[in-house]
């Protein structure tokens, strides 16, 4: 039976940070469940595309609709090998949901991998799971990481790096998807071979 991975998303999750990892994990043979609080399987979340176009911060455009395939209310850390937290604008409001925070804390207490990218650091900070751990995130989230007792691991200039510390697998933004998902796969004991 394939290992199951839980992806937690919300409206205006970053498009590439939810769609691409979801597809990459399916390609690796995992059973991937995508959930959102207060939504059920078959419903969708709206996505946003964040781009780096030379401005002082990223720009935002409306992305695709991303289909959910499981119910948040039924999600339990015991049923999954890992948790994936994409970024975008969703983490900002998802961190206000006590059930979301408890779910993240349950994965952390079990020592299961938590893969977070970009603004998902806001969820990690709110759940108090970065304390004493190195992590990367979108640079604007550095204060969240530091104030939550985490250690900032400076992302690469191209925002295409990843950091692993204990059960946290973190990255700064969607350009890091290959490094981020490779690091998660390594953490889970998966092997990617070309033949």
C-alpha positions in Angstrom: 0.0 0.0 0.0 1.5 3.4 -0.9 2.3 5.9 1.9 -0.3 8.7 2.2 0.6 12.3 2.3 -1.6 15.2 3.4 -1.6 18.5 1.7 -3.3 21.4 3.6 -4.4 24.2 1.4 -6.8 27.2 1.5 -8.2 29.8 -0.8 -5.4 31.8 -2.5 -2.8 29.2 -1.8 0.1 29.7 -4.2 -0.7 27.9 -7.4 2.7 26.3 -8.2 3.3 25.5 -4.5 0.2 23.3 -4.3 -0.3 21.9 -7.8 3.3 21.0 -8.7 4.1 19.3 -5.3 0.8 17.5 -5.4 1.6 16.1 -8.9 5.2 15.3 -8.1 4.2 13.3 -5.0 1.6 11.4 -7.1 4.3 10.7 -9.7 6.5 9.2 -7.0 3.7 6.8 -6.1 2.3 8.4 -3.0 -1.4 8.6 -2.2 -1.9 12.3 -1.8 -4.9 13.9 -0.1 -5.6 17.6 -0.5 -7.8 19.2 2.2 -9.1 22.6 3.3 -10.9 23.5 6.5 -14.7 24.0 5.9 -14.5 22.4 2.5 -15.1 18.8 1.4 -13.7 16.5 -1.3 -14.9 17.6 -4.7 -14.8 21.3 -3.8 -12.0 23.6 -4.9 -9.8 26.3 -3.5 -8.8 29.3 -5.6 -5.1 29.8 -6.2 -2.9 32.8 -6.7 0.2 33.0 -8.8 3.1 34.9 -7.2 5.8 36.0 -9.6 9.1 37.7 -9.2 9.2 40.4 -11.8 11.7 42.9 -10.4 9.5 44.8 -8.0 10.3 45.1 -4.3 8.0 42.1 -3.6 6.2 39.5 -5.6 3.3 40.3 -7.8 0.0 38.3 -7.5 -2.4 37.1 -10.2 -5.4 34.8 -10.0 -4.4 31.2 -10.7 -6.3 28.0 -11.3 -8.9 26.3 -9.2 -7.4 23.4 -7.3 -9.6 20.4 -6.6 -9.7 18.9 -3.1 -9.9 15.1 -2.9 -10.5 14.6 0.9 -12.2 16.2 3.9 -10.2 18.2 6.4 -12.5 17.1 9.2 -11.4 13.5 8.8 -7.7 14.2 8.5 -5.6 12.8 11.4 -1.8 12.8 11.6 -1.9 9.0 12.5 -3.2 8.3 9.0 -0.3 10.0 7.0 3.4 9.7 6.6 3.9 13.5 6.1 2.2 16.9 5.9 2.8 19.4 3.1 2.1 23.1 3.7 2.2 25.2 0.6 2.5 29.0 0.8 0.6 31.9 -0.7 -1.9 33.9 1.2 -3.8 30.9 2.7 -1.4 30.4 5.7 -2.1 33.9 6.9 -5.7 33.0 7.7 -5.4 29.2 8.2 -3.2 29.9 11.2 -6.2 31.4 13.0 -8.0 28.0 12.9 -7.3 26.0 16.1 -8.0 22.7 14.3 -5.3 23.5 11.7 -2.8 24.4 14.5 -3.6 21.1 16.3 -3.1 19.1 13.2 0.3 20.6 12.6 1.3 20.0 16.2 0.1 16.4 16.0 2.4 15.8 13.0 5.2 17.4 14.8 4.7 15.5 18.1 4.8 12.3 16.1 8.1 13.3 14.5 6.5 13.0 11.0 7.9 15.2 8.2 6.3 18.6 7.7 7.2 20.1 4.4 6.5 23.9 4.3 7.3 26.4 1.7 7.1 30.2 1.4 4.5 31.8 3.7 3.7 28.4 5.3 6.3 29.5 7.8 3.4 31.5 9.3 1.7 28.2 10.1 4.8 26.7 11.6 5.4 29.7 13.8 1.7 29.8 14.9 1.9 26.1 15.8 5.1 26.6 17.7 7.0 23.9 15.8 10.0 25.9 14.6 11.5 26.5 18.0 15.2 25.4 18.0 15.0 24.4 14.3 16.6 25.8 11.2 14.2 26.7 8.4 13.8 28.6 5.2 10.8 30.6 4.0 9.9 33.5 1.8 12.3 36.3 3.2 9.4 38.4 4.4 8.6 35.6 6.9 12.0 35.8 8.5 10.6 37.8 11.5 7.9 35.1 12.0 10.5 32.3 12.1 12.9 34.2 14.5 10.1 35.4 16.9 8.9 31.8 17.1 12.3 30.7 18.3 13.5 29.2 14.9 16.9 29.6 13.4 16.8 31.4 10.0 18.6 29.4 7.2 19.3 32.0 4.5 17.7 30.9 1.2 19.7 30.9 -2.1 19.6 34.1 -4.2 17.3 32.3 -6.7 14.9 31.1 -4.0 15.6 27.5 -5.2 17.1 26.0 -2.1 15.7 23.8 0.7 16.5 23.1 4.3 16.0 20.0 6.4 16.2 20.1 10.2 14.8 17.2 12.1 11.3 16.7 10.8 11.0 20.1 9.1 11.6 20.3 5.3 11.4 23.9 4.3 11.9 26.1 1.2 11.5 29.8 0.3 9.2 29.7 -2.7 8.0 27.8 -5.8 11.4 28.0 -7.6 12.6 25.6 -4.9 9.9 22.9 -5.7 12.4 20.4 -7.1 14.8 20.7 -4.2 12.0 20.9 -1.7 10.2 17.8 -2.9 13.4 15.9 -3.4 14.3 16.7 0.2 10.9 15.5 1.4 11.2 12.3 -0.7 14.7 11.7 0.9 13.3 12.3 4.4 10.5 9.7 3.6 13.1 7.2 2.4 11.9 7.3 -1.2 14.4 6.9 -4.0 14.4 8.7 -7.3 16.4 6.9 -9.9 17.0 7.5 -13.6 17.4 4.5 -15.6 
